[in-house]
């Protein structure tokens, strides 16, 4: 497969370039064109006509640019174990990516390539989309061959670093599989916050939407409810409630659709310490991750997931330095997300990764000291309650102040539940040490990682904490961070010493 | 052959002896604060002088609040610089900071992804520099240490870069500085 000739991609790749640049135009370009859009909306007459003209010009330019890009695009897998790409229209550039720098080779099958059996071969250099190299419109067999070639080279490289690994690599292990039905995937739409995000995206237009709904829908609904003789109560209020319910249902439906687009026909394979995930409706994404690259495992169960008795399992790799860790974990295409798992599935998948894995509830979690509960009660219950009582006292009658007790008791319950859920546990198995951090309120979130993968550790203490012999612990990971508040100083210091010992004495690569 | 025997005693980080920042570090902090406060005070005084309604709203005694704030800030800076300290061990760097929230961060050198040294105009004048050490996954630098001498920064950077090749070199020399 190695040759020193530059190769052109299939003409079908033109479709990929058109879609790719169209998405980039919508994502990056539209914001820059906002001033022109404002002038267009406010100043131009015959908007429909000129809008059509502008759209036609934009489409023609997009197709011409994509065609020129396609003409200039060529690639080469060199005999020096490099991927070389020639690309660009106005600014020609050559991208050289050494096999050794490639983290993953993923294969994506967009819906428009399905009839012609072509795929995109995506080389991920450092876990961030900015450093991706894509060869579009190649045959699946070719993409798989290149992937094997890159991975074989990397395996060879690792074996020369650590010869003892060669023995393990020579014995292929059995393949494990996990398949999620699309009905299960739809549940992720209910569990995830995508519905809220969809509503948030509509927020700027809410005024216009409500104005429109008020005139068109609410008035009609009100009239309809008024006609119902059996109906008792305010027809207007019921009409508004109906509309709100419909909006929420639409958002949920949108969220379910988005979940299906992302995770349709979800298949997960695990063999030789490697995950392979295939999913997606319009674009079948093949994601391969070596278990060593996984920095931590997050097991999440929010309130809806709890009702549905499902969990979400997230395995992030190294997150890009410029992005907030939490955001990176979700946005990063290289994060392996298993959207809807039952408790049995969680056990199954975690045991592939960690053979010791037991039910996490059985672990002996260290809890924060009671001082945390007292501090949070003062800060989040007592202070807001006093302030609200003072404000209510100024505005309303004394009797109304009693209502202030209701939010106070809710806040108190929240503070207590959060305190109860916070904890950490350590586990050792065959000389390897793992840490599990638990947080949550009504839902629960576990973060599990092998301690030597930590990046840095910090203790934090205030004057009062020092007086009480307490310290909070904060551990930075390559994919986010974990913290454990209000530990006894002695314990926090011992933990930090242990974390440092694990990091500094462990010769294995952390990524 | 790597071994991982059970150990009874771990190296304890809380016995680390932290080295204070450079002598000029306090001046750097104070000048930076004054560069914020003096223009602010000038603007307020000027607005009060030219704008009668503002002068009526803000009476003269209120203006004394600003110099008091400056003095308090400078006192705070004095103590906050005093509590800062850095220590270089064989395998990690420790940095202590914070007067109210006291923080001790330990960054293993094997986890440092890249280092940066910054020198602003005031720092150049005072012979100081800021060292930033980045590990993976963080939003910003894991360690952001201002108030070191330029030589200290370069020595630490050199030590970090040569870690793994000759990680025992120059440690004693650096710590003695």
Contacts between the chains, C-beta under 8 A, distances in Angstrom:
chain1	res1	chain2	res2	distance
A	295	B	137	7.4
A	318	B	136	5.1
A	318	B	137	6.1
A	319	B	136	7.9
A	319	B	137	5.1
A	321	B	113	7.7
A	321	B	134	6.7
A	321	B	136	7.2
A	321	B	137	7.2
A	321	B	138	6.7
A	321	B	139	7.6
A	322	B	139	7.7
A	323	B	139	7.6
A	324	B	139	5.6
A	325	B	137	6.0
A	325	B	138	7.7
A	325	B	139	7.0
A	431	B	4	4.5
A	454	B	111	8.0
A	455	B	107	7.7
A	455	B	108	7.9
A	455	B	111	4.7
A	455	B	135	4.0
A	455	B	136	5.8
A	455	B	137	6.1
A	455	B	138	7.1
A	455	B	142	6.9
A	456	B	105	6.1
A	456	B	106	6.4
A	456	B	107	4.3
A	456	B	108	7.0
A	456	B	111	6.5
A	456	B	135	5.6
A	456	B	138	8.0
A	456	B	142	4.9
A	456	B	143	7.9
A	457	B	105	7.4
A	457	B	106	5.3
A	458	B	103	5.6
A	458	B	104	6.6
A	458	B	105	4.3
A	458	B	106	7.4
A	459	B	103	7.0
A	459	B	104	5.1
A	460	B	98	7.8
A	460	B	101	5.7
A	460	B	102	7.2
A	460	B	103	5.1
A	461	B	101	7.5
A	461	B	102	5.3
A	462	B	100	6.3
A	462	B	101	5.8
A	462	B	102	7.4
A	463	B	100	6.9
A	466	B	102	7.1
A	476	B	135	6.5
A	476	B	137	6.6
A	476	B	138	5.7
A	476	B	142	6.3
A	477	B	137	5.9
A	478	B	135	7.6
A	478	B	136	4.0
A	478	B	137	3.9
A	479	B	137	5.6
A	480	B	137	6.7
A	481	B	137	7.8
A	481	B	138	7.9
A	493	B	12	7.0
A	493	B	13	6.7
A	493	B	14	5.0
A	494	B	10	7.2
A	496	B	13	5.9
A	496	B	106	6.4
A	497	B	10	4.2
A	497	B	11	6.4
A	497	B	12	5.7
A	497	B	13	5.7
A	498	B	10	6.0
A	500	B	11	7.5
A	500	B	13	6.7
A	500	B	91	7.6
A	500	B	92	6.1
A	500	B	106	5.8
A	500	B	108	6.3
A	501	B	7	7.5
A	501	B	10	5.2
A	501	B	11	7.0
A	503	B	108	4.6
A	503	B	110	6.9
A	503	B	111	6.7
A	504	B	91	4.2
A	504	B	92	6.7
A	504	B	108	5.4
A	504	B	110	6.7
A	505	B	4	7.2
A	507	B	2	5.3
A	510	B	111	7.5
A	511	B	136	7.1
